[in-house]
């Protein structure tokens, strides 16, 4: 199961800038951070470490 929600930074403030992270053995996807990372990668023309 993958949990993804735009409100994840409210629940996990320590992972606010991470597109995906694991907490208590559960994988979470922060779609806001994932979209920002993808836009930055596209704008700079080079892959970014996530």
C-alpha positions as CSV (number, residue, x, y, z in Angstrom):
1,X,0.0,0.0,0.0
2,X,1.3,3.5,-0.8
3,X,-0.2,6.4,1.0
4,X,0.0,9.8,-0.8
5,X,-1.7,13.0,0.3
6,X,-1.0,16.7,-0.1
7,X,-1.5,17.1,3.7
8,X,1.4,14.8,4.6
9,X,3.7,17.6,5.6
10,X,1.2,18.5,8.4
11,X,1.5,14.9,9.8
12,X,5.2,14.5,9.1
13,X,7.0,17.9,9.3
14,X,10.4,16.2,9.4
15,X,9.9,14.9,5.9
16,X,8.4,18.1,4.4
17,X,10.8,18.3,1.4
18,X,11.0,14.6,0.7
19,X,9.0,13.3,-2.3
20,X,8.8,9.9,-0.7
21,X,9.7,8.5,2.7
22,X,9.2,5.6,5.0
23,X,7.8,5.9,8.5
24,X,7.0,3.0,10.8
25,X,7.5,0.6,7.8
26,X,5.0,2.4,5.6
27,X,5.9,4.1,2.4
28,X,4.4,7.6,2.0
29,X,4.5,9.8,-1.1
30,X,4.3,13.5,-0.8
31,X,2.8,14.5,-4.2
32,X,3.5,18.2,-3.6
33,X,7.2,17.6,-3.1
34,X,7.3,15.0,-5.9
35,X,5.8,17.5,-8.4
36,X,8.2,20.3,-7.3
37,X,11.2,17.9,-7.6
38,X,10.0,16.9,-11.1
39,X,9.5,20.5,-12.2
40,X,12.9,21.4,-11.0
41,X,14.5,18.5,-12.8
42,X,12.7,19.5,-16.0
43,X,13.6,23.2,-15.6
44,X,17.3,22.4,-14.9
45,X,17.5,19.6,-17.5
46,X,19.3,17.3,-15.0
47,X,18.1,14.7,-12.6
48,X,17.9,15.8,-8.9
49,X,18.5,13.5,-6.0
50,X,15.3,12.8,-4.1
